[in-house]
């Protein structure tokens, strides 16, 4: 939206004391993100001493360059345009023939190209040394543009984790999804320069209970089937192919179902309607039916859920990084506003209570970024470091549970910092607010995630890695010792309480040693309060506020 030299002298009054919107920023200039990324790479190098420093430097260079792009005001405004002009379903063409196509606003395609051409979905696989940390940083910055566009980019990243481990999918699909390009044309994948991937798992009757699915796979030949059934939440249905679940005689299996059959005909994946969603309106989320859709098995027959668990692990990581990025954006937007707005003869940012609130919000967003990048370290170190591989399995749901639940509260309070204008759509906070609950639901809502943490700790190897890490943190950070002792002694505690306290421990440990970490421990452990800013007189508010606003 053009805001160049607006008229401030109007017929009845002069417009004054109205803060300018956030302009161009380079997102890696944010000390919170920079410190989180640097800490993650430093931890990775400690776990993998042979990792060449120049490879980390190359990752940092890529992150910096993308941050300069994603932080541009015109790029961020594409998210507004995509959200205000939601996708449209064209189930039939003018002649009554079935096409099942989705029409998007050009802003959507520009953002998809931005993410895919800059490796947000692929870099973890094409540049594996520190690639998942890099991916997490890119996704956190992509969240500054639009949450909806992050969905198909995330699914492409996550599905790649499955494609690479199976011969036929690696041969036929891997190069298409890691090519750093975007090709939105509705064509068979073999005729395109690049492909994106989706997933279609849940059904009306089951939701997260995937074993309650009823979709059936009818054998056509070796590993090839026809699917009959439905999926209740298929986001980004314009993807070139999807991983999906269906029953065959051996049990629930995983299949890859492309938009086009091998003979070049459209695959009968019929889009019934697009969801009218609360947030992320730029992205199409659909209800689909398989009417004899061609598909090919991925992984062993009857082992569908173990096959997709790998993928879910990666999408949960993106829930974490996306939420952390959106939280930081909301805090920085609020800081930008109150730094310019005057009330009662003082800048709002200089009013003590506002400073307390803003410092608490800034602290939460810093901890979220630090924990998100710590999860990325566990992903990168997993192949060569058994401890990190085991820890990743439980650390990911812990971080997902906590960060995604904190996002709505942070965005809500950040919106309140604006006052009434924050409730106005054009400001951009309303879009962040509507989207804020999503990541806590996607890939498992709170109870599902809390129980998954307990399930993971039922594995002896994972439990040992978790206990070792918790004990190490208790030794390294003396003020956390009471909480780490509680965790060790109360593994059978209420799963939600256990998840919350574990997340606080890992968040504090992920923050670099210093005043930010000390403030986090003070407010989240030693002087907890139920509302933002209520205990901030016990911490260095100036430091945290300056870190939120000083770089913009």
Buried (B, 14 or more C-beta within 10 A) or exposed (E): EEEEEEEEEEEEEEEEEEBEBBEEBBBBBBBBBBBBBBBBBEBBBEBBEEBEEEBBEBBBEBBBEBBBBBBBEEBBBBBBBBBBBBBEBEEEEEEEEEEBBBEBBEBBBBBBBBBBBBBBBBBBBEBEBBBBBBBBBBBBBBBBBBBBBBBBBBBBBBBBBBBBEBEEBBEBBBEBBBBBBBBBEBEBBEEBEBBBBBBBBBBEEBBEEBEEBEBBBEEEEEBBBBBBBBBBBBBBBBBBBBBBBBBBEEEBBBBBBBBBBEEEEBBBBBBBEBBEBEBBBBBBBBBBBBBEBBBBBBBEBBBBBEBBEBBBBBBBBBBBBBBBBBBBBBBBBBBBBBBBBBEEEEEBBEBEEBBBBBBBBBBBBBBBBBBBBBBBBBBBBBEEBEBBBBBBBBBBBBBBBBBBBBBBBBBBBBBBBBEEBBEEEEBBBBBBBBBBBBBBEBBBBBEBBBBBBBBBBEBEEBBBBBBEBBBEBBEEBEBBBEBBEBBEEEEEBEBBEBBBBBBBBBBBBBBBEEEBBBBBBBBBBEBEEEEBBBBBEEBBBEBBBBBBBEBB
